[in-house]
Amino acid sequence: MATPYDYVHGYSEREAERLHDQAGAVCDLLHCDTAYPGGATVLEAGCGVGAQTITLARNSPEARFVSIDICAESLAQAKALIAQNGLTNVEFRQADLYRLPFREGSFDHIFLCYVLEHVPDPPGALTALKRVLKPGGTITVIEGDHGSCYWHPETQAARRAWQCLIDAQAAIGGDSLIGRRLFPLLSEAGFGEVVVSPRMVYADHSRPVTVDGFVGHTIIPMVEGVREQALAMGLIDPETWQEGLGDLRRIVQHADGTFCYTFFKATALKV
C-alpha cells in the first residue's frame, strides 16, 4: 500500500484538532454554496481526518460520498467521526490520488479541499481525477494562499515566522501559494467553465469567535507546527522565531489585533 506524501503539518493529534478547528471556523464561508442532489455519487479526494467530510455528508444527505485518503490513520479518524455523528452516506477507502482504483467516469462530482497544495504534481492529480469524473460532472477545489495573508500590528519577526511556513512547505514539494493558480491549473487540465471565487476571512476583536477560532486555533498552531523544520533548515534563528510567534499571538491577545486571509474556491466541468 502507498505511504502518505510529505505533509508539512505532520500527522499528530494536535494537527488533527487544528484541522477540525479550521473547518469549523470557515465552514459557512467555504461550504455555503456546495450541495449535491439525491442519488449523486461524489468522490472526496484527500479527506484526511474527515474535517470537511462531515459537512459534505450533512449538507447533502441524499448523495453518496466515497472519501479517500492515502493515510490509514487519518481514514480511521474520519470513519470514527462519521459514525459518531450517525451519518451513513459515506464510504471510506485508502487510495493514492495518482492511482485511483475506480473506472473511468465513476463519479458525478468530485470535491477536494486543501489537497493540491500538498501533492508533488497538482496537474497530474487533476488529470487523474478527471479520468474518474463523468462527462458533464463537476469538480470543486478549495485552496488557501499564504501569500494573501496580512495582519496588524505587523512586525518583521512575525513576517519571518510566517515565511518559514511557506518555505518549509516548498522545500518538500508543496505550494502554499496555490490558491492563485486554480484557474490556470483547471483550465490547463482540460476542464471547462472554470469559475474561481475568493473567500476572505477577516478577523478583529468585534468578531471574537473568528479571532479565537481562526487565528488562535488555526493560523498560529499551523505556524507553530513547522518550528523544527524551520530551525533545521536554517530559515530562522530560535530567538527571532520566538519573537515572531509572540507577535502573532498578540493579534489574539490585544484589542487592536486584526488578521486577513483569502481562500480560493473553484468549480469546473468535465467537458
Buried (B, 14 or more C-beta within 10 A) or exposed (E): EEEBBEBBBEBEEEBBBBBBBBBBBBBEBBBEEBEBEEEBBBBBBBBBBBBBBBBBBEBBEEBBBBBBBBBEEBBBBBBEBBEEEEBEBBEBBBBBBBEBEBEEEBBBBBBBBBBBBBBEBBBEBBBBBBBBBBEEBBBBBBBBBBBBBEBEEBBEBBBBBBBBBBBBBEBEEBBBBBBBBBBEBBEEBEBEEBEBEEBEBEBBBEBEEBBBBBBBBBBBBBBBBBBEBBBEEEBBEEEBBBBBBBBBBBBBEEEEBBBBBBBBBBBBBBE
